[in-house]
Amino acid sequence: MTPSADARPKAVMGTDMRTHLGATQIPNPVLTASGCAAAGRELDPFLDLTALGAVVTKSVQLRARSGRATPRMSETPSGMLNSIGLQGPGIDELLRTDLPWLAERGARAMVSIAGGAVEEYAELATRLRGARGMVALEVNISCPNVESRGEVFACDPAAAWAVLAAVRAADPGVPVYAKLSPDVTDIASVARACVDGGADGISAINTLLGLVIDTDTLRPALAAVTGGLSGPAIRPVALRCVWQIHRAMREIPILGMGGITSGADALQFILAGASAVSVGTAVFGDPNAPERISHELANALASKGFARLSDAVGFAHQSVDFPA
Ligand code: RRO
């Protein structure tokens, strides 16, 4: 249920919530997560899009795509399984309607791009160069619902490097974040390959590959059989990934996500090493969640004595001697 206006927590005066996406400063560390609200219009009646760090748009491809067959969503314990399959209008339509709509409202856009080949990512980055309102690119190399696992570039450091190097060459100036999959043995080595390729930061994590079987039909619940698991069920996995990436590369900014439903959840990601967070699955139950969580996070930071968000980034690593 959406909290009433009066019940919503208000930010404590004086908590400095400013952070960065690459070199670009943003006023609020809470962003939407790609895929849970298209390009933000659905959320507009419920929150002030301009107050968020950025709206992260649904991963866009070169051409429009209808996505996977239905059913393509299934509820799971503390989460959700999806096999949307990159449904979307394609880059032409995003540039023609969605990005101008966000820019006219003064909302910042972090544009998520996805492709089936390195060249497609490069072409998308080229098409988006200088797009009004775009503050960063999120390079989605980890969608679990692609035609073949060979397209999950984030499962192979060399392939991840190649995508990020191509995007960096296509647009040398834009802040670029690589979105990674938790379904790997060593996420820190994939993150390092992305940074070596030219990424400014890391988005962690995408959904985990999962399966639900319907015990009435005795068949998989999703038409595509497998799907991506999101929601609070994956939060400890996401937090572990953020922790490992921060431990490996302390200077690299991380956009943390995975089951964040409250300011306390967001604070965990900040303490693990994220300098911003994305809120995704929570908006299905509470479309005001990103705004609510940003106020709750400010209050949580203030109550722990942090005058600045930046002072809390990675704080939990202090005096922890374990290697990973
Ligand atoms: O569209 C999807 O099926 C999808 C994408 Br692009 C993604 O990155 N993660 C996910 O769980 N679903």
py3Dmol code that shows the C-alpha trace and the ligand (Angstrom):
import py3Dmol

protein = """\
ATOM      1  CA  MET A   1       0.000   0.000   0.000  1.00  0.00           C
ATOM      2  CA  THR A   2       1.288   3.489  -0.818  1.00  0.00           C
ATOM      3  CA  PRO A   3       1.851   5.465   2.402  1.00  0.00           C
ATOM      4  CA  SER A   4      -0.234   8.621   2.763  1.00  0.00           C
ATOM      5  CA  ALA A   5       1.579  11.924   2.274  1.00  0.00           C
ATOM      6  CA  ASP A   6       1.573  12.571   6.036  1.00  0.00           C
ATOM      7  CA  ALA A   7       3.002   9.156   6.878  1.00  0.00           C
ATOM      8  CA  ARG A   8       5.963   9.534   4.515  1.00  0.00           C
ATOM      9  CA  PRO A   9       9.253  10.179   6.274  1.00  0.00           C
ATOM     10  CA  LYS A  10      10.846  13.522   5.519  1.00  0.00           C
ATOM     11  CA  ALA A  11      14.548  14.015   4.935  1.00  0.00           C
ATOM     12  CA  VAL A  12      16.507  15.363   7.863  1.00  0.00           C
ATOM     13  CA  MET A  13      17.746  18.886   7.116  1.00  0.00           C
ATOM     14  CA  GLY A  14      21.428  19.029   6.456  1.00  0.00           C
ATOM     15  CA  THR A  15      22.131  15.456   5.357  1.00  0.00           C
ATOM     16  CA  ASP A  16      24.283  15.944   2.286  1.00  0.00           C
ATOM     17  CA  MET A  17      22.956  13.338  -0.141  1.00  0.00           C
ATOM     18  CA  ARG A  18      24.901  14.452  -3.193  1.00  0.00           C
ATOM     19  CA  THR A  19      26.802  11.787  -5.106  1.00  0.00           C
ATOM     20  CA  HIS A  20      28.189  11.156  -8.594  1.00  0.00           C
ATOM     21  CA  LEU A  21      27.552   9.026 -11.652  1.00  0.00           C
ATOM     22  CA  GLY A  22      31.066   9.003 -13.028  1.00  0.00           C
ATOM     23  CA  ALA A  23      32.042  12.661 -13.135  1.00  0.00           C
ATOM     24  CA  THR A  24      28.445  13.908 -13.101  1.00  0.00           C
ATOM     25  CA  GLN A  25      27.084  15.108  -9.775  1.00  0.00           C
ATOM     26  CA  ILE A  26      23.520  14.118  -8.879  1.00  0.00           C
ATOM     27  CA  PRO A  27      21.566  15.463  -5.892  1.00  0.00           C
ATOM     28  CA  ASN A  28      20.122  12.165  -4.672  1.00  0.00           C
ATOM     29  CA  PRO A  29      21.698   8.682  -4.530  1.00  0.00           C
ATOM     30  CA  VAL A  30      18.392   6.888  -5.161  1.00  0.00           C
ATOM     31  CA  LEU A  31      17.553   6.014  -8.773  1.00  0.00           C
ATOM     32  CA  THR A  32      14.920   3.799 -10.316  1.00  0.00           C
ATOM     33  CA  ALA A  33      16.098   0.400 -11.581  1.00  0.00           C
ATOM     34  CA  SER A  34      16.006  -0.462 -15.252  1.00  0.00           C
ATOM     35  CA  GLY A  35      13.046  -2.518 -16.402  1.00  0.00           C
ATOM     36  CA  CYS A  36      10.533  -1.828 -13.654  1.00  0.00           C
ATOM     37  CA  ALA A  37       8.969   1.400 -14.979  1.00  0.00           C
ATOM     38  CA  ALA A  38       9.763   1.697 -18.714  1.00  0.00           C
ATOM     39  CA  ALA A  39      10.999   5.295 -19.110  1.00  0.00           C
ATOM     40  CA  GLY A  40       9.382   6.647 -15.956  1.00  0.00           C
ATOM     41  CA  ARG A  41       5.934   7.798 -17.114  1.00  0.00           C
ATOM     42  CA  GLU A  42       4.096   5.204 -14.996  1.00  0.00           C
ATOM     43  CA  LEU A  43       5.761   6.563 -11.863  1.00  0.00           C
ATOM     44  CA  ASP A  44       5.128  10.231 -12.629  1.00  0.00           C
ATOM     45  CA  PRO A  45       1.746  10.376 -10.802  1.00  0.00           C
ATOM     46  CA  PHE A  46       3.290   8.901  -7.661  1.00  0.00           C
ATOM     47  CA  LEU A  47       6.574  10.737  -7.162  1.00  0.00           C
ATOM     48  CA  ASP A  48       8.692  13.677  -8.234  1.00  0.00           C
ATOM     49  CA  LEU A  49      10.903  12.199 -10.959  1.00  0.00           C
ATOM     50  CA  THR A  50      13.126  15.294 -10.872  1.00  0.00           C
ATOM     51  CA  ALA A  51      13.969  14.664  -7.207  1.00  0.00           C
ATOM     52  CA  LEU A  52      15.452  11.229  -7.934  1.00  0.00           C
ATOM     53  CA  GLY A  53      19.105  10.770  -8.788  1.00  0.00           C
ATOM     54  CA  ALA A  54      18.006   9.593 -12.214  1.00  0.00           C
ATOM     55  CA  VAL A  55      15.402   7.524 -13.992  1.00  0.00           C
ATOM     56  CA  VAL A  56      17.116   4.409 -15.348  1.00  0.00           C
ATOM     57  CA  THR A  57      15.227   3.466 -18.485  1.00  0.00           C
ATOM     58  CA  LYS A  58      14.282  -0.065 -19.590  1.00  0.00           C
ATOM     59  CA  SER A  59      17.124  -1.551 -21.641  1.00  0.00           C
ATOM     60  CA  VAL A  60      16.743  -0.357 -25.218  1.00  0.00           C
ATOM     61  CA  GLN A  61      17.884  -2.141 -28.349  1.00  0.00           C
ATOM     62  CA  LEU A  62      18.383  -0.957 -31.904  1.00  0.00           C
ATOM     63  CA  ARG A  63      14.970  -2.223 -32.999  1.00  0.00           C
ATOM     64  CA  ALA A  64      11.548  -2.523 -31.335  1.00  0.00           C
ATOM     65  CA  ARG A  65      10.944  -5.885 -29.731  1.00  0.00           C
ATOM     66  CA  SER A  66       7.779  -7.560 -28.426  1.00  0.00           C
ATOM     67  CA  GLY A  67       9.598  -9.752 -25.908  1.00  0.00           C
ATOM     68  CA  ARG A  68       9.006 -13.322 -24.789  1.00  0.00           C
ATOM     69  CA  ALA A  69       5.721 -15.242 -24.880  1.00  0.00           C
ATOM     70  CA  THR A  70       3.386 -15.007 -21.868  1.00  0.00           C
ATOM     71  CA  PRO A  71       3.177 -15.856 -19.037  1.00  0.00           C
ATOM     72  CA  ARG A  72       6.349 -13.973 -18.307  1.00  0.00           C
ATOM     73  CA  MET A  73       6.038 -13.030 -14.654  1.00  0.00           C
ATOM     74  CA  SER A  74       5.647 -15.277 -11.627  1.00  0.00           C
ATOM     75  CA  GLU A  75       5.552 -14.382  -7.950  1.00  0.00           C
ATOM     76  CA  THR A  76       8.129 -16.147  -5.764  1.00  0.00           C
ATOM     77  CA  PRO A  77       8.849 -16.081  -2.014  1.00  0.00           C
ATOM     78  CA  SER A  78       9.982 -12.493  -1.292  1.00  0.00           C
ATOM     79  CA  GLY A  79      10.477 -11.881  -4.978  1.00  0.00           C
ATOM     80  CA  MET A  80       9.484 -12.194  -8.580  1.00  0.00           C
ATOM     81  CA  LEU A  81      10.631 -14.134 -11.638  1.00  0.00           C
ATOM     82  CA  ASN A  82      10.458 -12.370 -15.025  1.00  0.00           C
ATOM     83  CA  SER A  83      11.099 -13.371 -18.601  1.00  0.00           C
ATOM     84  CA  ILE A  84      10.111 -10.119 -20.316  1.00  0.00           C
ATOM     85  CA  GLY A  85      12.698 -10.667 -23.029  1.00  0.00           C
ATOM     86  CA  LEU A  86      13.759  -7.073 -23.696  1.00  0.00           C
ATOM     87  CA  GLN A  87      10.345  -5.801 -24.773  1.00  0.00           C
ATOM     88  CA  GLY A  88      10.654  -2.195 -25.869  1.00  0.00           C
ATOM     89  CA  PRO A  89      10.134   0.419 -28.559  1.00  0.00           C
ATOM     90  CA  GLY A  90      13.712   0.553 -29.851  1.00  0.00           C
ATOM     91  CA  ILE A  91      16.196   3.397 -29.903  1.00  0.00           C
ATOM     92  CA  ASP A  92      14.373   5.594 -32.477  1.00  0.00           C
ATOM     93  CA  GLU A  93      11.254   5.811 -30.328  1.00  0.00           C
ATOM     94  CA  LEU A  94      13.236   6.342 -27.112  1.00  0.00           C
ATOM     95  CA  LEU A  95      15.033   9.273 -28.729  1.00  0.00           C
ATOM     96  CA  ARG A  96      11.832  10.652 -30.268  1.00  0.00           C
ATOM     97  CA  THR A  97       9.456  10.450 -27.289  1.00  0.00           C
ATOM     98  CA  ASP A  98      10.753   9.145 -23.952  1.00  0.00           C
ATOM     99  CA  LEU A  99      14.001  11.045 -23.538  1.00  0.00           C
ATOM    100  CA  PRO A 100      12.460  14.415 -24.571  1.00  0.00           C
ATOM    101  CA  TRP A 101       9.558  13.733 -22.176  1.00  0.00           C
ATOM    102  CA  LEU A 102      11.975  13.191 -19.279  1.00  0.00           C
ATOM    103  CA  ALA A 103      14.118  16.182 -20.275  1.00  0.00           C
ATOM    104  CA  GLU A 104      11.109  18.522 -20.482  1.00  0.00           C
ATOM    105  CA  ARG A 105      10.268  17.624 -16.882  1.00  0.00           C
ATOM    106  CA  GLY A 106      13.839  18.195 -15.754  1.00  0.00           C
ATOM    107  CA  ALA A 107      14.376  14.529 -14.864  1.00  0.00           C
ATOM    108  CA  ARG A 108      17.825  13.042 -15.355  1.00  0.00           C
ATOM    109  CA  ALA A 109      17.987   9.889 -17.485  1.00  0.00           C
ATOM    110  CA  MET A 110      20.435   7.038 -17.179  1.00  0.00           C
ATOM    111  CA  VAL A 111      19.852   5.138 -20.396  1.00  0.00           C
ATOM    112  CA  SER A 112      20.191   1.365 -20.292  1.00  0.00           C
ATOM    113  CA  ILE A 113      21.341  -0.207 -23.551  1.00  0.00           C
ATOM    114  CA  ALA A 114      21.374  -3.868 -24.611  1.00  0.00           C
ATOM    115  CA  GLY A 115      22.476  -5.711 -27.707  1.00  0.00           C
ATOM    116  CA  GLY A 116      23.209  -9.135 -29.116  1.00  0.00           C
ATOM    117  CA  ALA A 117      26.625  -8.155 -30.471  1.00  0.00           C
ATOM    118  CA  VAL A 118      29.417  -5.750 -29.540  1.00  0.00           C
ATOM    119  CA  GLU A 119      28.677  -3.596 -32.619  1.00  0.00           C
ATOM    120  CA  GLU A 120      25.059  -3.117 -31.530  1.00  0.00           C
ATOM    121  CA  TYR A 121      26.152  -1.628 -28.215  1.00  0.00           C
ATOM    122  CA  ALA A 122      28.530   0.699 -30.048  1.00  0.00           C
ATOM    123  CA  GLU A 123      25.794   1.826 -32.419  1.00  0.00           C
ATOM    124  CA  LEU A 124      23.404   2.494 -29.540  1.00  0.00           C
ATOM    125  CA  ALA A 125      26.025   4.571 -27.733  1.00  0.00           C
ATOM    126  CA  THR A 126      26.679   6.513 -30.924  1.00  0.00           C
ATOM    127  CA  ARG A 127      22.965   7.187 -31.471  1.00  0.00           C
ATOM    128  CA  LEU A 128      22.633   8.417 -27.876  1.00  0.00           C
ATOM    129  CA  ARG A 129      25.613  10.781 -27.943  1.00  0.00           C
ATOM    130  CA  GLY A 130      24.594  14.140 -26.540  1.00  0.00           C
ATOM    131  CA  ALA A 131      20.941  13.135 -25.983  1.00  0.00           C
ATOM    132  CA  ARG A 132      19.233  15.858 -23.962  1.00  0.00           C
ATOM    133  CA  GLY A 133      18.739  14.911 -20.312  1.00  0.00           C
ATOM    134  CA  MET A 134      20.953  11.831 -20.484  1.00  0.00           C
ATOM    135  CA  VAL A 135      23.434  11.870 -17.590  1.00  0.00           C
ATOM    136  CA  ALA A 136      24.855   8.358 -17.965  1.00  0.00           C
ATOM    137  CA  LEU A 137      24.709   5.076 -19.855  1.00  0.00           C
ATOM    138  CA  GLU A 138      24.055   1.773 -18.131  1.00  0.00           C
ATOM    139  CA  VAL A 139      25.422  -0.971 -20.351  1.00  0.00           C
ATOM    140  CA  ASN A 140      23.293  -4.043 -19.726  1.00  0.00           C
ATOM    141  CA  ILE A 141      25.514  -7.024 -20.461  1.00  0.00           C
ATOM    142  CA  SER A 142      23.696  -9.321 -18.039  1.00  0.00           C
ATOM    143  CA  CYS A 143      20.073  -9.830 -19.137  1.00  0.00           C
ATOM    144  CA  PRO A 144      19.255 -13.447 -18.272  1.00  0.00           C
ATOM    145  CA  ASN A 145      16.416 -13.610 -20.831  1.00  0.00           C
ATOM    146  CA  VAL A 146      18.373 -13.472 -24.088  1.00  0.00           C
ATOM    147  CA  GLU A 147      18.211 -16.107 -26.824  1.00  0.00           C
ATOM    148  CA  SER A 148      21.470 -17.774 -25.814  1.00  0.00           C
ATOM    149  CA  ARG A 149      23.785 -17.672 -22.809  1.00  0.00           C
ATOM    150  CA  GLY A 150      26.482 -16.590 -25.273  1.00  0.00           C
ATOM    151  CA  GLU A 151      24.803 -13.178 -25.297  1.00  0.00           C
ATOM    152  CA  VAL A 152      25.360 -12.759 -21.549  1.00  0.00           C
ATOM    153  CA  PHE A 153      28.608 -10.873 -22.029  1.00  0.00           C
ATOM    154  CA  ALA A 154      28.904 -10.363 -18.263  1.00  0.00           C
ATOM    155  CA  CYS A 155      29.612 -14.088 -17.808  1.00  0.00           C
ATOM    156  CA  ASP A 156      32.967 -13.756 -19.604  1.00  0.00           C
ATOM    157  CA  PRO A 157      35.502 -11.057 -18.635  1.00  0.00           C
ATOM    158  CA  ALA A 158      36.932 -10.850 -22.191  1.00  0.00           C
ATOM    159  CA  ALA A 159      33.479 -10.413 -23.744  1.00  0.00           C
ATOM    160  CA  ALA A 160      32.530  -7.844 -21.090  1.00  0.00           C
ATOM    161  CA  TRP A 161      35.733  -5.916 -21.810  1.00  0.00           C
ATOM    162  CA  ALA A 162      34.968  -5.884 -25.554  1.00  0.00           C
ATOM    163  CA  VAL A 163      31.497  -4.388 -25.058  1.00  0.00           C
ATOM    164  CA  LEU A 164      32.699  -1.687 -22.683  1.00  0.00           C
ATOM    165  CA  ALA A 165      35.656  -0.794 -24.900  1.00  0.00           C
ATOM    166  CA  ALA A 166      33.321  -0.395 -27.892  1.00  0.00           C
ATOM    167  CA  VAL A 167      30.888   1.783 -25.940  1.00  0.00           C
ATOM    168  CA  ARG A 168      33.726   3.920 -24.589  1.00  0.00           C
ATOM    169  CA  ALA A 169      35.098   4.396 -28.110  1.00  0.00           C
ATOM    170  CA  ALA A 170      31.636   5.355 -29.383  1.00  0.00           C
ATOM    171  CA  ASP A 171      31.154   8.031 -26.713  1.00  0.00           C
ATOM    172  CA  PRO A 172      34.339   9.080 -24.903  1.00  0.00           C
ATOM    173  CA  GLY A 173      32.562  11.586 -22.658  1.00  0.00           C
ATOM    174  CA  VAL A 174      29.459   9.990 -21.150  1.00  0.00           C
ATOM    175  CA  PRO A 175      29.610   8.314 -17.706  1.00  0.00           C
ATOM    176  CA  VAL A 176      29.340   4.574 -18.390  1.00  0.00           C
ATOM    177  CA  TYR A 177      28.264   1.908 -15.905  1.00  0.00           C
ATOM    178  CA  ALA A 178      28.440  -1.816 -16.707  1.00  0.00           C
ATOM    179  CA  LYS A 179      25.550  -3.850 -15.296  1.00  0.00           C
ATOM    180  CA  LEU A 180      26.753  -7.204 -14.045  1.00  0.00           C
ATOM    181  CA  SER A 181      25.274 -10.631 -13.389  1.00  0.00           C
ATOM    182  CA  PRO A 182      25.612 -12.388 -10.040  1.00  0.00           C
ATOM    183  CA  ASP A 183      25.604 -15.726 -11.913  1.00  0.00           C
ATOM    184  CA  VAL A 184      29.404 -15.927 -12.160  1.00  0.00           C
ATOM    185  CA  THR A 185      32.165 -17.413 -10.037  1.00  0.00           C
ATOM    186  CA  ASP A 186      34.166 -14.215  -9.577  1.00  0.00           C
ATOM    187  CA  ILE A 187      32.177 -11.004 -10.093  1.00  0.00           C
ATOM    188  CA  ALA A 188      35.140  -8.807  -9.115  1.00  0.00           C
ATOM    189  CA  SER A 189      37.178 -10.060 -12.078  1.00  0.00           C
ATOM    190  CA  VAL A 190      34.298  -9.232 -14.468  1.00  0.00           C
ATOM    191  CA  ALA A 191      34.010  -5.772 -12.894  1.00  0.00           C
ATOM    192  CA  ARG A 192      37.729  -5.228 -13.349  1.00  0.00           C
ATOM    193  CA  ALA A 193      37.525  -6.218 -17.023  1.00  0.00           C
ATOM    194  CA  CYS A 194      34.706  -3.691 -17.532  1.00  0.00           C
ATOM    195  CA  VAL A 195      36.740  -0.919 -15.895  1.00  0.00           C
ATOM    196  CA  ASP A 196      39.772  -1.891 -17.989  1.00  0.00           C
ATOM    197  CA  GLY A 197      37.528  -1.606 -21.056  1.00  0.00           C
ATOM    198  CA  GLY A 198      36.473   1.919 -20.126  1.00  0.00           C
ATOM    199  CA  ALA A 199      33.576   1.711 -17.650  1.00  0.00           C
ATOM    200  CA  ASP A 200      33.465   4.510 -15.063  1.00  0.00           C
ATOM    201  CA  GLY A 201      31.341   2.490 -12.680  1.00  0.00           C
ATOM    202  CA  ILE A 202      29.557  -0.796 -12.017  1.00  0.00           C
ATOM    203  CA  SER A 203      25.839  -1.490 -11.623  1.00  0.00           C
ATOM    204  CA  ALA A 204      25.351  -4.529  -9.420  1.00  0.00           C
ATOM    205  CA  ILE A 205      23.330  -6.640  -9.770  1.00  0.00           C
ATOM    206  CA  ASN A 206      20.982  -7.853 -12.498  1.00  0.00           C
ATOM    207  CA  THR A 207      18.528 -10.647 -11.699  1.00  0.00           C
ATOM    208  CA  LEU A 208      19.568 -14.238 -10.952  1.00  0.00           C
ATOM    209  CA  LEU A 209      18.548 -16.957 -13.405  1.00  0.00           C
ATOM    210  CA  GLY A 210      15.725 -18.964 -11.807  1.00  0.00           C
ATOM    211  CA  LEU A 211      12.860 -21.368 -12.426  1.00  0.00           C
ATOM    212  CA  VAL A 212       9.356 -21.909 -11.032  1.00  0.00           C
ATOM    213  CA  ILE A 213       7.257 -25.012 -11.780  1.00  0.00           C
ATOM    214  CA  ASP A 214       3.467 -24.727 -11.517  1.00  0.00           C
ATOM    215  CA  THR A 215       2.275 -27.752  -9.533  1.00  0.00           C
ATOM    216  CA  ASP A 216      -1.237 -27.520 -11.071  1.00  0.00           C
ATOM    217  CA  THR A 217      -0.116 -27.653 -14.702  1.00  0.00           C
ATOM    218  CA  LEU A 218       3.036 -29.649 -13.859  1.00  0.00           C
ATOM    219  CA  ARG A 219       4.915 -27.339 -16.243  1.00  0.00           C
ATOM    220  CA  PRO A 220       7.233 -24.323 -15.868  1.00  0.00           C
ATOM    221  CA  ALA A 221       5.264 -21.243 -14.761  1.00  0.00           C
ATOM    222  CA  LEU A 222       6.943 -19.054 -17.405  1.00  0.00           C
ATOM    223  CA  ALA A 223       6.517 -19.709 -21.123  1.00  0.00           C
ATOM    224  CA  ALA A 224      10.250 -19.138 -21.538  1.00  0.00           C
ATOM    225  CA  VAL A 225      10.894 -21.703 -18.754  1.00  0.00           C
ATOM    226  CA  THR A 226      13.634 -19.729 -16.940  1.00  0.00           C
ATOM    227  CA  GLY A 227      13.570 -16.099 -15.836  1.00  0.00           C
ATOM    228  CA  GLY A 228      15.323 -13.473 -13.771  1.00  0.00           C
ATOM    229  CA  LEU A 229      14.753 -13.500 -10.005  1.00  0.00           C
ATOM    230  CA  SER A 230      14.454 -10.111  -8.278  1.00  0.00           C
ATOM    231  CA  GLY A 231      13.121  -8.664  -5.021  1.00  0.00           C
ATOM    232  CA  PRO A 232      14.132  -8.982  -1.366  1.00  0.00           C
ATOM    233  CA  ALA A 233      14.997 -12.682  -1.862  1.00  0.00           C
ATOM    234  CA  ILE A 234      18.168 -11.656  -3.733  1.00  0.00           C
ATOM    235  CA  ARG A 235      19.257  -8.787  -1.459  1.00  0.00           C
ATOM    236  CA  PRO A 236      22.001 -10.691   0.429  1.00  0.00           C
ATOM    237  CA  VAL A 237      23.414 -11.921  -2.903  1.00  0.00           C
ATOM    238  CA  ALA A 238      23.412  -8.379  -4.305  1.00  0.00           C
ATOM    239  CA  LEU A 239      24.995  -6.995  -1.177  1.00  0.00           C
ATOM    240  CA  ARG A 240      27.714  -9.651  -1.289  1.00  0.00           C
ATOM    241  CA  CYS A 241      28.475  -8.693  -4.908  1.00  0.00           C
ATOM    242  CA  VAL A 242      28.723  -4.976  -4.054  1.00  0.00           C
ATOM    243  CA  TRP A 243      30.979  -5.850  -1.135  1.00  0.00           C
ATOM    244  CA  GLN A 244      33.319  -7.949  -3.305  1.00  0.00           C
ATOM    245  CA  ILE A 245      33.522  -5.354  -6.086  1.00  0.00           C
ATOM    246  CA  HIS A 246      34.238  -2.525  -3.640  1.00  0.00           C
ATOM    247  CA  ARG A 247      36.867  -4.635  -1.911  1.00  0.00           C
ATOM    248  CA  ALA A 248      38.588  -5.251  -5.256  1.00  0.00           C
ATOM    249  CA  MET A 249      38.383  -1.657  -6.578  1.00  0.00           C
ATOM    250  CA  ARG A 250      37.709   0.868  -3.816  1.00  0.00           C
ATOM    251  CA  GLU A 251      37.888   3.890  -6.106  1.00  0.00           C
ATOM    252  CA  ILE A 252      35.272   2.635  -8.611  1.00  0.00           C
ATOM    253  CA  PRO A 253      31.728   3.899  -8.023  1.00  0.00           C
ATOM    254  CA  ILE A 254      29.029   1.255  -7.655  1.00  0.00           C
ATOM    255  CA  LEU A 255      25.311   1.618  -8.319  1.00  0.00           C
ATOM    256  CA  GLY A 256      23.889  -1.026  -5.983  1.00  0.00           C
ATOM    257  CA  MET A 257      20.567  -2.784  -6.472  1.00  0.00           C
ATOM    258  CA  GLY A 258      18.729  -5.970  -5.616  1.00  0.00           C
ATOM    259  CA  GLY A 259      15.683  -6.142  -3.366  1.00  0.00           C
ATOM    260  CA  ILE A 260      15.897  -2.679  -1.793  1.00  0.00           C
ATOM    261  CA  THR A 261      12.567  -1.853  -0.135  1.00  0.00           C
ATOM    262  CA  SER A 262      13.549   0.568   2.649  1.00  0.00           C
ATOM    263  CA  GLY A 263      16.100   3.178   3.653  1.00  0.00           C
ATOM    264  CA  ALA A 264      17.724   0.607   5.932  1.00  0.00           C
ATOM    265  CA  ASP A 265      18.159  -1.731   2.955  1.00  0.00           C
ATOM    266  CA  ALA A 266      19.676   1.104   0.926  1.00  0.00           C
ATOM    267  CA  LEU A 267      22.001   1.950   3.822  1.00  0.00           C
ATOM    268  CA  GLN A 268      23.353  -1.616   3.752  1.00  0.00           C
ATOM    269  CA  PHE A 269      24.348  -1.136   0.097  1.00  0.00           C
ATOM    270  CA  ILE A 270      26.028   2.201   0.859  1.00  0.00           C
ATOM    271  CA  LEU A 271      27.940   0.690   3.779  1.00  0.00           C
ATOM    272  CA  ALA A 272      29.031  -2.201   1.517  1.00  0.00           C
ATOM    273  CA  GLY A 273      30.496   0.242  -1.004  1.00  0.00           C
ATOM    274  CA  ALA A 274      27.729   1.561  -3.276  1.00  0.00           C
ATOM    275  CA  SER A 275      27.680   5.333  -3.839  1.00  0.00           C
ATOM    276  CA  ALA A 276      24.132   5.204  -5.254  1.00  0.00           C
ATOM    277  CA  VAL A 277      21.292   2.665  -5.339  1.00  0.00           C
ATOM    278  CA  SER A 278      18.508   1.665  -7.712  1.00  0.00           C
ATOM    279  CA  VAL A 279      15.023   0.661  -6.588  1.00  0.00           C
ATOM    280  CA  GLY A 280      13.239  -1.776  -8.894  1.00  0.00           C
ATOM    281  CA  THR A 281      10.828  -4.538  -7.888  1.00  0.00           C
ATOM    282  CA  ALA A 282       9.597  -2.502  -4.886  1.00  0.00           C
ATOM    283  CA  VAL A 283       7.768  -0.085  -7.220  1.00  0.00           C
ATOM    284  CA  PHE A 284       5.267  -2.792  -8.207  1.00  0.00           C
ATOM    285  CA  GLY A 285       3.889  -2.713  -4.645  1.00  0.00           C
ATOM    286  CA  ASP A 286       4.669   0.931  -3.856  1.00  0.00           C
ATOM    287  CA  PRO A 287       5.226   3.230  -6.840  1.00  0.00           C
ATOM    288  CA  ASN A 288       6.417   5.933  -4.443  1.00  0.00           C
ATOM    289  CA  ALA A 289       9.159   3.617  -3.130  1.00  0.00           C
ATOM    290  CA  PRO A 290      12.190   5.427  -4.659  1.00  0.00           C
ATOM    291  CA  GLU A 291      11.157   8.776  -3.122  1.00  0.00           C
ATOM    292  CA  ARG A 292      10.215   7.196   0.210  1.00  0.00           C
ATOM    293  CA  ILE A 293      13.479   5.258   0.342  1.00  0.00           C
ATOM    294  CA  SER A 294      15.559   8.375  -0.375  1.00  0.00           C
ATOM    295  CA  HIS A 295      13.976  10.140   2.625  1.00  0.00           C
ATOM    296  CA  GLU A 296      14.389   7.055   4.797  1.00  0.00           C
ATOM    297  CA  LEU A 297      18.028   6.749   3.755  1.00  0.00           C
ATOM    298  CA  ALA A 298      18.722  10.389   4.629  1.00  0.00           C
ATOM    299  CA  ASN A 299      17.144   9.853   8.036  1.00  0.00           C
ATOM    300  CA  ALA A 300      19.047   6.604   8.599  1.00  0.00           C
ATOM    301  CA  LEU A 301      22.358   8.276   7.735  1.00  0.00           C
ATOM    302  CA  ALA A 302      21.643  11.204  10.037  1.00  0.00           C
ATOM    303  CA  SER A 303      20.621   8.923  12.891  1.00  0.00           C
ATOM    304  CA  LYS A 304      23.993   7.167  12.592  1.00  0.00           C
ATOM    305  CA  GLY A 305      25.838  10.481  12.667  1.00  0.00           C
ATOM    306  CA  PHE A 306      26.775  10.725   8.985  1.00  0.00           C
ATOM    307  CA  ALA A 307      26.636  14.356   7.814  1.00  0.00           C
ATOM    308  CA  ARG A 308      27.399  13.260   4.249  1.00  0.00           C
ATOM    309  CA  LEU A 309      26.399  10.205   2.265  1.00  0.00           C
ATOM    310  CA  SER A 310      29.951  10.017   0.915  1.00  0.00           C
ATOM    311  CA  ASP A 311      31.289   9.399   4.451  1.00  0.00           C
ATOM    312  CA  ALA A 312      29.212   6.212   4.675  1.00  0.00           C
ATOM    313  CA  VAL A 313      30.264   4.678   1.328  1.00  0.00           C
ATOM    314  CA  GLY A 314      32.118   1.457   2.126  1.00  0.00           C
ATOM    315  CA  PHE A 315      32.075   2.212   5.864  1.00  0.00           C
ATOM    316  CA  ALA A 316      31.345  -1.419   6.807  1.00  0.00           C
ATOM    317  CA  HIS A 317      34.712  -2.490   5.376  1.00  0.00           C
ATOM    318  CA  GLN A 318      36.592  -0.639   8.104  1.00  0.00           C
ATOM    319  CA  SER A 319      38.546  -3.047  10.280  1.00  0.00           C
ATOM    320  CA  VAL A 320      37.289  -6.093   8.372  1.00  0.00           C
ATOM    321  CA  ASP A 321      40.327  -8.143   7.473  1.00  0.00           C
ATOM    322  CA  PHE A 322      38.787 -10.970   5.442  1.00  0.00           C
ATOM    323  CA  PRO A 323      40.107 -10.945   1.868  1.00  0.00           C
ATOM    324  CA  ALA A 324      36.764 -11.099  -0.003  1.00  0.00           C
TER     325      ALA A 324
END
"""
ligand_1 = """\
12
RRO
O 13.775 -7.767 -20.379
C 14.104 -8.673 -19.595
O 13.644 -9.817 -19.677
C 15.108 -8.448 -18.532
C 16.252 -7.715 -18.684
Br 16.620 -6.746 -20.231
C 17.214 -7.676 -17.636
O 18.282 -7.054 -17.720
N 16.942 -8.371 -16.511
C 15.816 -9.082 -16.370
O 15.605 -9.697 -15.311
N 14.890 -9.113 -17.374
"""
view = py3Dmol.view(width=600, height=400)
view.addModel(protein, "pdb")
view.setStyle({"model": 0}, {"cartoon": {"style": "trace"}})
view.addModel(ligand_1, "xyz")
view.setStyle({"model": 1}, {"stick": {}})
view.zoomTo()
view.show()
